[in-house]
Amino acid sequence: MFESIRALCGGKPIIINSAYRSPEHNRKIGGARHSQHVQGRALDLNPPKGMTVQGFYDLIRDNHRELGVNGIGRYKTFVHVDIRETPDDRLVVWNGNGIKDSGTDA
């Protein structure tokens, strides 16, 4: 999924802020209780240089099926993407504040 997102952004470098988290670390930083990070299914990504968080989010959301993204959250400085299992490849979407989301167990 990550390399497909990077290719969609023209191969520009993308910084990964967070990937797998141990349950202890996830609790320590205030992550969601059932975080996809703890299951190794999620990445928090900074947009590539020259792209806003909103533009990066929109690009991924518009292409989520081709990218294999089933969960996406927009935060102030990064975008969360994950490959959770969803019925009919439904996209789970939210906006978050800080590190913790605002209403879903992402």
C-alpha angles and dihedrals in degrees: 000000000000095000090048090053091048091049090051087055092055095264093292118155115269121195116226108216096182137004126154114012127190113234089249094053091044091055092045093056094042097250121169114284094242096033118175085220090070089055093049092245102111144071132189108211135192112219116254118262112287095025126099123226089248093050091048091048092048092049093052094043092050090052101033096123094053090045095048092239114151099167129042131173128182117215132175097269106010147028123239116214128179143174098223118159111258133173112265091356089289113181116236109210134185145150118234140200117222113326097325120074124237103243115338132081097243 
